[in-house]
């Protein structure tokens, strides 16, 4: 995760605010993105169709543009029905601290319970958003990868300004450590969390479950009446599903420059 740099230029608005297609397909041009493969039978792009089902996708790095899109979708879905759950699918390497915390704060601010599901990876800020889902509704798929660590960043300039930015990144680290401590299933002290997040810590699905970052590993979608476990969250489901697990530790990630990442 990273704090934004004052020198960063604002990113150009994306044509499709519902997902980060370009992150996954850097060679795709606008015509490709509008191809029939991304549209349903009614001509709607697939992510708009998913939004109608109260499914929000976070794909790629967490930056200000992606954050604004996710926040807007969460607020829209709350206005549509404040009692129906929302599903947030996460496949992200992390990114900006401030952009990620905007999403996190919105998740906890709205009335709708937000279930989080990790597909692919949830690293750095992605892992914080995954752990910050509705208690009992934090999921990952069997081959997901979760990574936690402390914030990273950098700054150059006058000595006084460097000291100011150093204090800020330390404040952000304390804040993120407290958020992780709050969401882990097993109680841990801040000192234990700091040790766990000191370096990049990669986990598979089972280890993330053991640490308490997620509550359940989903192997396949089950129908409500099917034996063998709980069905994954649905837009009309109001009762928390899975079974919680204990354990500690994660943190966010990004790249250095005049700003920290987590």
N, C-alpha and C positions, 0 to 999 in steps of 0.2 A: 504494500500500500504506500502511497506517496502523498505528501502534502503538495498542493500546487505551487509552482514557482511564479513569482511576479512577472518573470520574463516570458512565461508560456503564452503563446498565441491561442486565442479561442479556436476550438475545432469547428470546422464547417459543419452546418447541420446535415444530418444524414437523411437520405430519401425515405428510408424505412425506419421509423423510430422504434419499432417493436423488437428488433433484434439486431445483433451486430454481424450481419452477413459478411461484411468486408473483412472482419477479423478472421473468419474461417476460409474465405475465398478471396485472397488479395488480388487475384487477376480478373475477378469478375467486373464487368462494366455494368452501366445502368440498364442496358437492354437485357443482359443476362439475368440481372436480379428481377426483372419484371417478366421473366419467362413463365410459361404455363406450369413448370415444375414447382413454382412457389405459390401457385394459386389453386383454389378448390374449384369444384364444379360450378359455383356461382360467380367465379371471377374474382373472389376476394383473395388477397394474399394470405398465406397460411398462418402467419402470426396474428393477423386480425381475427382470423377464425378461432384460433386458440384463445384469444382475449375474450371472445364471446363465451367461451367455456370457463372463464375465470382462471386461465393459465397464463402466467407471465414468464418469459424466458430471459435470463441474463447470460448472454454468450459473449465471451471475450473479456478484454480488459475493462476494469471499472474506471471510467473517466466522467467528466462533467456532462457530456452529451448522453451517454448511456444512463447515468444516474437520473438526469432530468426525465428521460423517457420512462424509466421504471417507476419513479415517484408519481408521474402523471397517471400511469396505468393503475397504480395502487389506489390513488385518490378517486379515479373514475369508477373503479370497481366498488369502492366503499359507498360512493354516492348512488350507484346502481342498486346495491343491496348490502347494507351494513352488517348483516348477520351471516351471510354466506361466506364460507371459507375461500381463500385464494391459494393457488399453488404456484410457488416460485421455483422454477427449474434453474439450477446454477451449473454453469460450465465455464469457470473463470480462473485466470492465473493471478487475480488480485488487481491492484491498481491504486488509485488516489485515496488517501485516508478520508479527506473531506467529502469526496463524492460518495464513497462507500457508506460513511456515517449518515449522509443524507438519506440513503435508502434504508439503512438500519432504523433511524429515528422514525421514518414514515411507517415502517412495518409495525413498530411498537405504538405509534400514535393512532393509527386507524382502528376502528372497532372490529373489523374482520380479522378472524384468525388467519395467519399466513403460514401455511405448511411449506417447508423447504425440502427440495429433493436435489441431491448432487448427482449429476451425470458427467462422466469424464473426470473433471478435477474441480476442486474448490481450494484454491491456494490463497494464502495471505488474507486479503480482505474478503475474498470469496468464502474462506472458512469461517470468518466471523459472521457473515450473513447467514451461512448454513446453520451455525450454532444458535443464531438469534431467532430462529423460527419458533412457532407455537410449541410449547412444551408437549412432548408426546407425538409431535407431527414433524419431526426432523428425520429425513430419510436419506439413504444413499443407495446406489446400485452396487452390485457385488464387486465390480472391477473399478470402482471410483478411486481416485487418489486425493487425499487431503493433506495439505501442508500448512503448518503454522510457524510463525517466527515473529521477532520484534520488528518495529518499523525501521526503514532505511531511508537515507536521504543525504544531502550534501549542500554546502553553501560556500561561497567565496565572497570576500569583500573586506571591509574594515573589521578590526579585531572586536570592537564592541558589537557590531551587527552579527558576527559569527557567534559570539557568546549568546546573543538573544535567540538566534535560531537553534543553537544547541539546547538551550533551556526549553524551547518549544517542543523539540522532538522528544525530550525526556518527559515532558508533560503528556504528550500524545501516547507515549509508551505506557505510562501509568494508567491513563484512561482506558487503553485497549486491554491491558492486563486485567483491570477491574471488570470489564465487560465479559471477557472470557471466563473469569472466576464466577461471575454471576450465572452464566449459562451452562457451565459444566455440571454433569449430573452428580458427581461426587464432590463434597466440599473440599476446598483447598485454600491454603493461605496465599496471600499475594507473593510471598517469597518463593513458594513452590511454583506458582505460575511463572514468575520471572525466570526461574531456572529452566522450566520446560520450554520457554519461548526464546531462550538465549541464542539458539542457532536454528537454522532451517530444520524442521522436523517433519519428515514425510511419513504418511500412514496409509495403509490400505483400509478397506471397509471395516474389517474386523477390529483393527486397532482403534479406529475412530469411534466405533461402537463402544469398545472397552473404555475409552477415555471420556465418553459422555458427550462427544460433539454431536453425534446423531443418536436417535432413539431406536432405529430399526433399519435393517438391510432388506431391501425389496428385491427378490429374485425374479418375480413375474407378477403381473397384475392378476389379482384374484377377484372373482365376483363375490358380493357380500355374503351369499349363502354357501360358498365353496369351503370345504374343510381344508385345514392345513395352515391357517393363519388369517390375519386381518387383511382386508382389502386396502390398497393404497388410498390416499385421500381423494375425495371427489367433491365437486363444487357444491353438491347438496348435502354433504355429510357434515354434521355439526359436532359429533363426539370425537374427542381425541382418540387416535387409533393405537399406535404401537406401544411397546413396552420400553421404559427408560433403562439406561445402563449407567454405571458409574465411571468416573475417571476424569482426569484433568487435561489441559494444555492445548493451546494453539496460538497463533499470531498471524499478522498480515504481510504482503510483499509488494515490491515494485522496483523502480530503478532510481539511482541517485541523481542528484542535480540540485539546484537551489530549493529542494524541498524533500521532506521525508516520505517514504513509502512504508507500508506495513506488510 
